[in-house]
């Protein structure tokens, strides 16, 4: 799955709640439209981070 990062124009590639953007930063899903950059500590708005198990959110 790929997610578009609206903050810096990168794509995030991953599955579940974790992925990496095209700069190599590790991203963690916070919600369907927010991700936390574990390398910089910034919160990013994303196009949509769908999860197969919606019951967790």
N, CA, C and O atoms as CSV, one atom per row, in Angstrom:
chain,resi,resn,atom,element,x,y,z
A,1,UNK,N,N,0.841,-1.162,0.000
A,1,UNK,CA,C,0.000,0.000,0.000
A,1,UNK,C,C,0.893,1.235,0.000
A,1,UNK,O,O,1.924,1.251,0.672
A,2,UNK,N,N,0.514,2.259,-0.738
A,2,UNK,CA,C,1.248,3.517,-0.708
A,2,UNK,C,C,0.294,4.643,-0.313
A,2,UNK,O,O,-0.858,4.684,-0.745
A,3,UNK,N,N,0.795,5.544,0.508
A,3,UNK,CA,C,0.023,6.656,1.039
A,3,UNK,C,C,0.749,7.938,0.651
A,3,UNK,O,O,1.976,7.994,0.734
A,4,UNK,N,N,0.028,8.957,0.234
A,4,UNK,CA,C,0.649,10.220,-0.139
A,4,UNK,C,C,0.738,11.125,1.082
A,4,UNK,O,O,-0.259,11.355,1.766
A,5,UNK,N,N,1.927,11.635,1.350
A,5,UNK,CA,C,2.180,12.550,2.461
A,5,UNK,C,C,1.929,13.971,1.973
A,5,UNK,O,O,2.702,14.496,1.172
A,6,UNK,N,N,0.867,14.591,2.444
A,6,UNK,CA,C,0.486,15.922,1.996
A,6,UNK,C,C,1.443,17.007,2.494
A,6,UNK,O,O,1.508,18.083,1.901
A,7,UNK,N,N,2.174,16.748,3.552
A,7,UNK,CA,C,3.074,17.742,4.129
A,7,UNK,C,C,4.308,17.977,3.273
A,7,UNK,O,O,4.707,19.123,3.067
A,8,UNK,N,N,4.919,16.909,2.773
A,8,UNK,CA,C,6.163,17.093,2.027
A,8,UNK,C,C,6.173,16.428,0.650
A,8,UNK,O,O,7.215,16.389,-0.005
A,9,UNK,N,N,5.042,15.909,0.208
A,9,UNK,CA,C,4.933,15.381,-1.141
A,9,UNK,C,C,5.565,14.024,-1.355
A,9,UNK,O,O,5.739,13.607,-2.500
A,10,UNK,N,N,5.916,13.320,-0.292
A,10,UNK,CA,C,6.490,11.982,-0.393
A,10,UNK,C,C,5.393,10.930,-0.399
A,10,UNK,O,O,4.243,11.201,-0.053
A,11,UNK,N,N,5.772,9.737,-0.795
A,11,UNK,CA,C,4.893,8.588,-0.651
A,11,UNK,C,C,5.391,7.752,0.509
A,11,UNK,O,O,6.597,7.616,0.717
A,12,UNK,N,N,4.459,7.191,1.264
A,12,UNK,CA,C,4.783,6.287,2.366
A,12,UNK,C,C,4.402,4.887,1.903
A,12,UNK,O,O,3.282,4.654,1.449
A,13,UNK,N,N,5.336,3.970,2.021
A,13,UNK,CA,C,5.122,2.578,1.621
A,13,UNK,C,C,5.166,1.716,2.863
A,13,UNK,O,O,6.116,1.793,3.642
A,14,UNK,N,N,4.151,0.899,3.055
A,14,UNK,CA,C,4.147,0.034,4.214
A,14,UNK,C,C,2.860,-0.737,4.326
A,14,UNK,O,O,2.021,-0.722,3.425
A,15,UNK,N,N,2.718,-1.407,5.436
A,15,UNK,CA,C,1.504,-2.149,5.716
A,15,UNK,C,C,1.246,-2.083,7.208
A,15,UNK,O,O,2.155,-1.830,7.999
A,16,UNK,N,N,0.019,-2.310,7.577
A,16,UNK,CA,C,-0.323,-2.199,8.984
A,16,UNK,C,C,-0.191,-0.759,9.451
A,16,UNK,O,O,-0.692,0.155,8.796
A,17,UNK,N,N,0.473,-0.552,10.568
A,17,UNK,CA,C,0.599,0.781,11.153
A,17,UNK,C,C,1.970,1.407,10.966
A,17,UNK,O,O,2.230,2.471,11.529
A,18,UNK,N,N,2.857,0.788,10.198
A,18,UNK,CA,C,4.215,1.292,10.033
A,18,UNK,C,C,4.599,1.299,8.560
A,18,UNK,O,O,4.189,0.429,7.792
A,19,UNK,N,N,5.395,2.298,8.179
A,19,UNK,CA,C,5.879,2.381,6.805
A,19,UNK,C,C,7.084,3.293,6.720
A,19,UNK,O,O,7.506,3.878,7.718
A,20,UNK,N,N,7.628,3.410,5.539
A,20,UNK,CA,C,8.776,4.273,5.276
A,20,UNK,C,C,8.432,5.199,4.120
A,20,UNK,O,O,7.829,4.777,3.134
A,21,UNK,N,N,8.825,6.478,4.250
A,21,UNK,CA,C,8.590,7.388,3.134
A,21,UNK,C,C,9.746,7.312,2.151
A,21,UNK,O,O,10.723,6.600,2.379
A,22,UNK,N,N,9.627,8.053,1.057
A,22,UNK,CA,C,10.640,7.964,0.006
A,22,UNK,C,C,11.977,8.571,0.421
A,22,UNK,O,O,12.976,8.384,-0.274
A,23,UNK,N,N,12.015,9.302,1.551
A,23,UNK,CA,C,13.279,9.808,2.103
A,23,UNK,C,C,13.912,8.826,3.079
A,23,UNK,O,O,15.010,9.070,3.580
A,24,UNK,N,N,13.228,7.715,3.354
A,24,UNK,CA,C,13.746,6.707,4.273
A,24,UNK,C,C,13.318,6.904,5.713
A,24,UNK,O,O,13.778,6.179,6.594
A,25,UNK,N,N,12.433,7.885,5.977
A,25,UNK,CA,C,11.960,8.116,7.342
A,25,UNK,C,C,10.909,7.074,7.719
A,25,UNK,O,O,10.033,6.740,6.921
A,26,UNK,N,N,11.011,6.576,8.932
A,26,UNK,CA,C,10.031,5.619,9.426
A,26,UNK,C,C,8.802,6.379,9.897
A,26,UNK,O,O,8.905,7.311,10.694
A,27,UNK,N,N,7.637,5.974,9.398
A,27,UNK,CA,C,6.379,6.632,9.708
A,27,UNK,C,C,5.463,5.665,10.448
A,27,UNK,O,O,5.411,4.475,10.135
A,28,UNK,N,N,4.745,6.193,11.432
A,28,UNK,CA,C,3.815,5.386,12.206
A,28,UNK,C,C,2.422,5.995,12.074
A,28,UNK,O,O,2.253,7.204,12.237
A,29,UNK,N,N,1.444,5.177,11.786
A,29,UNK,CA,C,0.068,5.645,11.622
A,29,UNK,C,C,-0.493,6.104,12.955
A,29,UNK,O,O,-0.382,5.400,13.959
A,30,UNK,N,N,-1.096,7.287,12.962
A,30,UNK,CA,C,-1.790,7.801,14.138
A,30,UNK,C,C,-3.302,7.699,13.964
A,30,UNK,O,O,-4.031,7.414,14.914
A,31,UNK,N,N,-3.758,7.933,12.751
A,31,UNK,CA,C,-5.169,7.794,12.391
A,31,UNK,C,C,-5.230,7.590,10.882
A,31,UNK,O,O,-4.191,7.438,10.239
A,32,UNK,N,N,-6.423,7.583,10.313
A,32,UNK,CA,C,-6.554,7.371,8.874
A,32,UNK,C,C,-5.869,8.463,8.064
A,32,UNK,O,O,-5.427,8.208,6.944
A,33,UNK,N,N,-5.769,9.680,8.608
A,33,UNK,CA,C,-5.214,10.794,7.856
A,33,UNK,C,C,-4.044,11.483,8.543
A,33,UNK,O,O,-3.706,12.612,8.188
A,34,UNK,N,N,-3.420,10.834,9.513
A,34,UNK,CA,C,-2.249,11.403,10.185
A,34,UNK,C,C,-1.202,10.328,10.429
A,34,UNK,O,O,-1.515,9.186,10.765
A,35,UNK,N,N,0.053,10.731,10.250
A,35,UNK,CA,C,1.178,9.831,10.495
A,35,UNK,C,C,2.238,10.580,11.289
A,35,UNK,O,O,2.391,11.793,11.149
A,36,UNK,N,N,2.961,9.851,12.118
A,36,UNK,CA,C,4.014,10.411,12.948
A,36,UNK,C,C,5.359,9.990,12.378
A,36,UNK,O,O,5.631,8.799,12.225
A,37,UNK,N,N,6.198,10.968,12.064
A,37,UNK,CA,C,7.537,10.710,11.546
A,37,UNK,C,C,8.446,10.406,12.731
A,37,UNK,O,O,8.760,11.299,13.517
A,38,UNK,N,N,8.864,9.164,12.861
A,38,UNK,CA,C,9.669,8.740,14.000
A,38,UNK,C,C,11.089,9.295,13.954
A,38,UNK,O,O,11.769,9.318,14.980
A,39,UNK,N,N,11.550,9.742,12.788
A,39,UNK,CA,C,12.894,10.299,12.666
A,39,UNK,C,C,12.944,11.771,13.062
A,39,UNK,O,O,13.910,12.207,13.688
A,40,UNK,N,N,11.908,12.548,12.702
A,40,UNK,CA,C,11.923,13.988,12.977
A,40,UNK,C,C,11.010,14.395,14.114
A,40,UNK,O,O,11.164,15.483,14.667
A,41,UNK,N,N,10.061,13.543,14.476
A,41,UNK,CA,C,9.101,13.871,15.528
A,41,UNK,C,C,7.940,14.721,15.039
A,41,UNK,O,O,7.171,15.237,15.849
A,42,UNK,N,N,7.801,14.875,13.729
A,42,UNK,CA,C,6.738,15.694,13.164
A,42,UNK,C,C,5.502,14.851,12.867
A,42,UNK,O,O,5.590,13.653,12.598
A,43,UNK,N,N,4.347,15.513,12.924
A,43,UNK,CA,C,3.087,14.884,12.544
A,43,UNK,C,C,2.764,15.342,11.132
A,43,UNK,O,O,2.842,16.533,10.830
A,44,UNK,N,N,2.399,14.399,10.263
A,44,UNK,CA,C,2.114,14.682,8.859
A,44,UNK,C,C,0.675,14.322,8.540
A,44,UNK,O,O,0.156,13.309,9.009
A,45,UNK,N,N,0.035,15.163,7.736
A,45,UNK,CA,C,-1.278,14.840,7.185
A,45,UNK,C,C,-1.031,13.972,5.952
A,45,UNK,O,O,-0.159,14.275,5.138
A,46,UNK,N,N,-1.798,12.893,5.821
A,46,UNK,CA,C,-1.630,11.970,4.702
A,46,UNK,C,C,-2.962,11.772,3.990
A,46,UNK,O,O,-4.023,12.081,4.534
A,47,UNK,N,N,-2.893,11.256,2.771
A,47,UNK,CA,C,-4.085,11.106,1.936
A,47,UNK,C,C,-5.077,10.102,2.501
A,47,UNK,O,O,-6.281,10.252,2.291
A,48,UNK,N,N,-4.625,9.122,3.182
A,48,UNK,CA,C,-5.504,8.109,3.755
A,48,UNK,C,C,-4.738,6.843,4.036
A,48,UNK,O,O,-4.152,6.254,3.128
A,49,UNK,N,N,-4.735,6.422,5.272
A,49,UNK,CA,C,-3.996,5.235,5.683
A,49,UNK,C,C,-5.022,4.213,6.109
A,49,UNK,O,O,-5.378,4.118,7.283
A,50,UNK,N,N,-5.493,3.448,5.140
A,50,UNK,CA,C,-6.504,2.442,5.421
A,50,UNK,C,C,-5.867,1.231,6.071
A,50,UNK,O,O,-4.737,0.854,5.760
A,51,UNK,N,N,-6.606,0.641,6.966
A,51,UNK,CA,C,-6.142,-0.549,7.676
A,51,UNK,C,C,-7.165,-1.647,7.431
A,51,UNK,O,O,-8.368,-1.393,7.376
A,52,UNK,N,N,-6.675,-2.858,7.286
A,52,UNK,CA,C,-7.570,-3.989,7.067
A,52,UNK,C,C,-8.442,-4.262,8.278
A,52,UNK,O,O,-9.560,-4.757,8.140
A,53,UNK,N,N,-7.940,-3.943,9.470
A,53,UNK,CA,C,-8.672,-4.210,10.709
A,53,UNK,C,C,-9.168,-2.891,11.297
A,53,UNK,O,O,-8.513,-2.311,12.163
A,54,UNK,N,N,-10.315,-2.420,10.834
A,54,UNK,CA,C,-10.862,-1.134,11.266
A,54,UNK,C,C,-11.366,-1.177,12.707
A,54,UNK,O,O,-11.624,-0.119,13.282
A,55,UNK,N,N,-11.517,-2.349,13.310
A,55,UNK,CA,C,-12.033,-2.443,14.676
A,55,UNK,C,C,-11.069,-1.856,15.695
A,55,UNK,O,O,-11.491,-1.497,16.794
A,56,UNK,N,N,-9.775,-1.748,15.359
A,56,UNK,CA,C,-8.791,-1.211,16.303
A,56,UNK,C,C,-8.927,0.287,16.471
A,56,UNK,O,O,-8.432,0.832,17.457
A,57,UNK,N,N,-9.591,0.985,15.530
A,57,UNK,CA,C,-9.659,2.441,15.584
A,57,UNK,C,C,-11.032,2.828,15.921
A,57,UNK,O,O,-11.331,4.017,16.024
